[in-house]
Amino acid sequence: DRKRAEKRIHYLANFDPLTGLPNRMQLEERAKFALSLVKRNQGNLAVMFIDIDHFKDINDTLGHSIGDLLLIELSKRLQRVLREEDIIARLGGDEFIVLLPGTDASGAEQVSQKLLDAVTQPFMIEQHELTVTASIGISLYPEDGDTLEVLSKNADIAMYRAKEDGRDNYRFFIEEMQSRSKRNLQLGNALHHALERNELEVFYQPQV
């Protein structure tokens, strides 16, 4: 019983209990190894941040149990597209992260399109036929960072650009996105104090 309990605790500490995919902790361990290999061999690595579009609508409309079943089937589809050496993890909710060792921009583009095609195929979940889309952000080693933290942050920024550009697509990270993201954060923080500092003015402009 103790051995079984220890095995269960180890599993829960390293894997997502819903999909069976590695969790954030296990991802970090595998990413360290993958990055050390590509650094040693002066190779390439792509990081993808995948978010399911409007997933909250499914949970709110059909319930979390249907949403969970969809995530299980979705994770299986994503795994079927990827190679054995690729790493996929669920970060929580409807967010997944993928590491593609030995993959450059061209390869990442091909994989992204395959993933989008796999996601958009209809799902039969109990009596419901569900069609969903995804948005994917991509960052590349070494151009966009040399640690998982930086690469995943930049892929996350690129994913939000994919959503802004209409969803159901992918975008590569570029430096301009970082500047824009930083500026938005500064503006958001400044707006919290704008009233008390009397920093807002109202102008009336006629439209003719």
N, C-alpha and C positions, 0 to 999 in steps of 0.2 A: 504493500500500500504506500509506503514511504517513497519507494522508487517510482511508482506511478505518479505520485504527487509531485515529486521533483521533476519528472519528465514533463508534466503538464505545466508547471511553473516556468520551466525553461522555454517551452513552446510559446506560452503567452507573452513572455518577455521579448521574444524575437520575431513572432509572426502575428499577422492580423487574424484574429479568431474567426472573422466572417469569410474572407476569401482564401485564407491560407497563404497569402503572399507575405514576403518579408515586411516588417514594420520599419519605422524610422531608425530604430537602434540597429537592427540587422542590416539595413541599407548602408548605414555609416561604416559598419565593419567591412562589408563587401566593397564599398566604394574606395576605401583606403587601399585595399589590395589591388583593385582595378587601376586606380590612379598611379600606384607605385610601379605597376607593370608598364603602363604607357609612358611614364616619365623615363623609366630605364631604357625603353626601346625607342624613345623619341617618336611615339606613335600618336594617334588621334583618339578622341573620345567625345561622344555627343551625349548631352543630357537633355531629356525631354520632360516637360511638366504638362500633364494631361488633366484637363478638367471637363466634366460632362456638363453640357449646356442645359440650363433650366432644370437641373435634376431636382431641385427643391419643389418644383411644381408636381412631380410624380409623388414625392413623399406627402405633400399637402393634399393631393387629390385622391390618391389610391392607398395611402398609408405606408408606414415605414417597412412593414413586412414585404410588400411588393418591391419597394425600393431596394431592400437588402437582397432579394432574389435577383433583381436586375444587376446589381453590382457583382454578384457571384458569377453570373453568366458572362457579364462584360469582361471580368478579369480573365476568364477562360479564353475568350476571343483574343484579348490582347496578348496573352501568353502564346497562343498558336501562331501569331504573326512573327514573334521574336525568335531569335536564335538561342541555342542552349547557353551560350556564353553571355548573353545579354542579361541584365538585371532589372527586374520590375518590382516595385514596392507600392503599397497603398499607404498614403500619408494620413488618411482619415477622410470621412465623408465620401465625396466623389472625386477625390484628388489622387492621382497616381504619378509616380516618377519612374522614368526609364533611363538606364545607363547603357550606352552602346559602345563597348570597347572596339577600337580599331575602325571607327566610323568617322568619315569626314562630312562636309556639308552636303555633298551630293548623295552620299549614302543615307544621311539623316533625312533628306528630303523624300527619298524613295520609301523609307520606313514609315515616315509620317503619313504619307498618302495611303499606304497599306493599312495603317491603324485607323485612319478616318473612314476608309471604305468598310473595314470590319465592323466599326461601331455603328455605322448608319444602316446596316442590314437589320430588318425588323426582328424584335425579340418577342417570343411567346411566353409570357409569364402568367401562369394559371390561365384564366380566361381572357387575359388582356394582350392585345398586340401593341407593342410599344416601339416607337421609332425615336431614337435620340441621336444627337450629334455631339461632337467634342471640339474643344479648342486646345491647340498644342503650341507650347513655347519651346524653343530650342536654343541651347547655348553650346559652344564648342570649346574643348580643351585643345591647345593652350590659349587661343585667342581671347576667350571671354572669362578666363579664370583658371586657377590651378588647384582649387579645393572644391569639395562637394558643396560647402556652404555658399561660396561665391557663384559657382556654376548653377546650382539650383535656384538661387535668388534671381539670377539673370534670366534663367529659363522661365521663372514665374512672371517676371516683368514682361517677357515676350508673349507669354500666354494671355495676359490681359490685353495686349495690343491685338492679338488674334480675335479676342472677344469684341473689342472696339471696332474691328474691321468687318464684323458681321457674323462671327462664329463659324463653326464647321470648317475651320482652316488651320493653318500653322504659320507661325512667324519666327524668324531667326532674331536673336538678340542683336541690337546695335547700340552703340554708345549713346546715341540721341535719346533712346528710351530711358536710360539711367538718369540723364539730366532732367527729362520730363517727369519721371517718377519722383525724383528728389524735389523738384519745384512744386509738384502737387501736394507733397507732404508738408512742405513749408507753408504753402497757402492755407492748407487745412488747419494747421496749428495756429497760424496767424488769425484766421477767422474767428477762432474761439475767444480771442481777446479784442476783436475789432470794435465791438460796441462800447466796451468800457473805456477804450482808449480813444473813442471818438474818431475812428479811422474810416468810417463809411460816409459817403455823400450820395445824395439822390439828384439825378439830373433828368429833366423832362425834354424829350426831343420829338417834335412833331414828325410824323411820317406822311409825306405828301405823295 
